């Protein structure tokens, strides 16, 4: 069993995609045509 750590460093980013989540959004500010995706990753996995 791994000892518990008090803090982890993470990397994160927010991307804007089209409504189908296939391509980047042409207008990320327009929520009617864009979807936002949050990606979170442990720094130790980079």
DOVOMI-713061 format. One line per field, with one value per atom (N, C-alpha, C, O): residue in one letter; atom name; x, y, z. Coordinates in pm, whole numbers. Example, Ala and Ser with C-alpha at 12.3 -4.5 7.8 and 13.67 -1.06 7.14 Angstrom:
# residues 2
numar (a | a | a | a | s | s | s | s) $
mivo (N | CA | C | O | N | CA | C | O) $
xx (1319 | 1230 | 1320 | 1424 | 1285 | 1367 | 1290 | 1341) $
yy (-569 | -450 | -330 | -332 | -225 | -106 | 3 | 114) $
zz (780 | 780 | 780 | 846 | 708 | 714 | 787 | 804) $
END
This chain:
# residues 46
numar (x | x | x | x | x | x | x | x | x | x | x | x | x | x | x | x | x | x | x | x | x | x | x | x | x | x | x | x | x | x | x | x | x | x | x | x | x | x | x | x | x | x | x | x | x | x | x | x | x | x | x | x | x | x | x | x | x | x | x | x | x | x | x | x | x | x | x | x | x | x | x | x | x | x | x | x | x | x | x | x | x | x | x | x | x | x | x | x | x | x | x | x | x | x | x | x | x | x | x | x | x | x | x | x | x | x | x | x | x | x | x | x | x | x | x | x | x | x | x | x | x | x | x | x | x | x | x | x | x | x | x | x | x | x | x | x | x | x | x | x | x | x | x | x | x | x | x | x | x | x | x | x | x | x | x | x | x | x | x | x | x | x | x | x | x | x | x | x | x | x | x | x | x | x | x | x | x | x | x | x | x | x | x | x) $
mivo (N | CA | C | O | N | CA | C | O | N | CA | C | O | N | CA | C | O | N | CA | C | O | N | CA | C | O | N | CA | C | O | N | CA | C | O | N | CA | C | O | N | CA | C | O | N | CA | C | O | N | CA | C | O | N | CA | C | O | N | CA | C | O | N | CA | C | O | N | CA | C | O | N | CA | C | O | N | CA | C | O | N | CA | C | O | N | CA | C | O | N | CA | C | O | N | CA | C | O | N | CA | C | O | N | CA | C | O | N | CA | C | O | N | CA | C | O | N | CA | C | O | N | CA | C | O | N | CA | C | O | N | CA | C | O | N | CA | C | O | N | CA | C | O | N | CA | C | O | N | CA | C | O | N | CA | C | O | N | CA | C | O | N | CA | C | O | N | CA | C | O | N | CA | C | O | N | CA | C | O | N | CA | C | O | N | CA | C | O | N | CA | C | O | N | CA | C | O | N | CA | C | O | N | CA | C | O) $
xx (84 | 0 | 88 | 187 | 54 | 131 | 95 | -24 | 193 | 162 | 88 | 113 | -3 | -80 | 8 | 94 | -14 | 58 | -39 | -158 | 12 | -73 | -108 | -213 | -22 | -47 | 9 | 110 | -56 | -10 | -8 | -96 | 91 | 94 | 18 | 37 | -68 | -147 | -130 | -104 | -146 | -154 | -298 | -365 | -347 | -484 | -493 | -411 | -595 | -620 | -768 | -835 | -817 | -954 | -947 | -888 | -1009 | -1013 | -1156 | -1251 | -1172 | -1304 | -1316 | -1230 | -1424 | -1450 | -1584 | -1664 | -1606 | -1737 | -1839 | -1803 | -1966 | -2072 | -2060 | -2107 | -1998 | -1981 | -1853 | -1826 | -1775 | -1648 | -1548 | -1471 | -1550 | -1458 | -1345 | -1232 | -1374 | -1276 | -1274 | -1364 | -1170 | -1164 | -1274 | -1315 | -1323 | -1432 | -1380 | -1273 | -1457 | -1420 | -1445 | -1377 | -1543 | -1577 | -1598 | -1712 | -1491 | -1503 | -1593 | -1642 | -1614 | -1697 | -1846 | -1926 | -1884 | -2025 | -2062 | -2031 | -2127 | -2160 | -2269 | -2291 | -2336 | -2434 | -2365 | -2426 | -2241 | -2170 | -2044 | -1976 | -2012 | -1887 | -1913 | -2010 | -1825 | -1827 | -1688 | -1587 | -1683 | -1555 | -1525 | -1614 | -1398 | -1353 | -1237 | -1140 | -1250 | -1144 | -1062 | -1117 | -931 | -840 | -750 | -690 | -742 | -659 | -565 | -608 | -437 | -338 | -241 | -201 | -205 | -103 | 32 | 67 | 107 | 236 | 331 | 418 | 315 | 401 | 377 | 459 | 267 | 237 | 282 | 269 | 335 | 377 | 504 | 554) $
yy (-118 | 0 | 124 | 131 | 220 | 342 | 440 | 458 | 504 | 603 | 723 | 766 | 776 | 892 | 1016 | 1038 | 1096 | 1222 | 1336 | 1326 | 1441 | 1554 | 1639 | 1704 | 1641 | 1726 | 1659 | 1587 | 1683 | 1636 | 1755 | 1841 | 1759 | 1861 | 1808 | 1694 | 1892 | 1851 | 1954 | 2071 | 1906 | 1992 | 1989 | 1886 | 2101 | 2106 | 2201 | 2292 | 2180 | 2268 | 2261 | 2162 | 2365 | 2369 | 2391 | 2488 | 2300 | 2310 | 2335 | 2295 | 2402 | 2426 | 2345 | 2353 | 2268 | 2183 | 2221 | 2293 | 2171 | 2188 | 2105 | 2030 | 2118 | 2049 | 1897 | 1830 | 1843 | 1698 | 1648 | 1528 | 1740 | 1708 | 1640 | 1553 | 1681 | 1623 | 1718 | 1674 | 1847 | 1945 | 2064 | 2081 | 2144 | 2266 | 2362 | 2367 | 2437 | 2531 | 2654 | 2706 | 2699 | 2820 | 2944 | 3045 | 2937 | 3050 | 2999 | 2972 | 2985 | 2929 | 3010 | 2955 | 3137 | 3220 | 3194 | 3229 | 3133 | 3107 | 2968 | 2868 | 2961 | 2832 | 2756 | 2638 | 2823 | 2753 | 2663 | 2567 | 2693 | 2614 | 2547 | 2478 | 2566 | 2513 | 2433 | 2458 | 2339 | 2263 | 2274 | 2269 | 2289 | 2298 | 2165 | 2100 | 2125 | 1999 | 2030 | 2094 | 1984 | 2002 | 1874 | 1765 | 1887 | 1773 | 1796 | 1902 | 1694 | 1701 | 1582 | 1469 | 1607 | 1501 | 1520 | 1633 | 1413 | 1420 | 1452 | 1395 | 1543 | 1581 | 1461 | 1452 | 1369 | 1250 | 1156 | 1068 | 1173 | 1088 | 1150 | 1087 | 1271 | 1340 | 1284 | 1330) $
zz (0 | 0 | 0 | 73 | -80 | -94 | 18 | 47 | 80 | 184 | 126 | 13 | 204 | 160 | 152 | 237 | 48 | 34 | 62 | 31 | 120 | 154 | 34 | 32 | -66 | -183 | -308 | -301 | -419 | -550 | -644 | -638 | -731 | -834 | -954 | -996 | -1009 | -1126 | -1238 | -1213 | -1360 | -1478 | -1524 | -1516 | -1571 | -1622 | -1738 | -1753 | -1820 | -1933 | -1969 | -1940 | -2032 | -2082 | -2232 | -2280 | -2307 | -2453 | -2497 | -2429 | -2609 | -2668 | -2797 | -2885 | -2806 | -2922 | -2984 | -2924 | -3105 | -3166 | -3089 | -2998 | -3125 | -3050 | -3052 | -2961 | -3156 | -3167 | -3098 | -3097 | -3042 | -2975 | -3068 | -3026 | -3196 | -3293 | -3331 | -3354 | -3338 | -3385 | -3289 | -3207 | -3300 | -3222 | -3262 | -3378 | -3166 | -3192 | -3266 | -3234 | -3364 | -3437 | -3352 | -3368 | -3261 | -3175 | -3032 | -2993 | -2953 | -2818 | -2725 | -2626 | -2753 | -2665 | -2685 | -2599 | -2796 | -2826 | -2776 | -2840 | -2659 | -2600 | -2677 | -2652 | -2768 | -2852 | -2955 | -3002 | -2988 | -3090 | -3036 | -3112 | -2910 | -2854 | -2726 | -2654 | -2701 | -2576 | -2514 | -2585 | -2384 | -2314 | -2246 | -2190 | -2253 | -2194 | -2100 | -2139 | -1977 | -1877 | -1870 | -1853 | -1885 | -1875 | -1754 | -1739 | -1666 | -1545 | -1546 | -1572 | -1517 | -1515 | -1399 | -1370 | -1333 | -1228 | -1293 | -1397 | -1233 | -1287 | -1291 | -1378 | -1198 | -1193 | -1311 | -1337 | -1381 | -1497 | -1628 | -1733 | -1624 | -1745 | -1798 | -1900) $
END
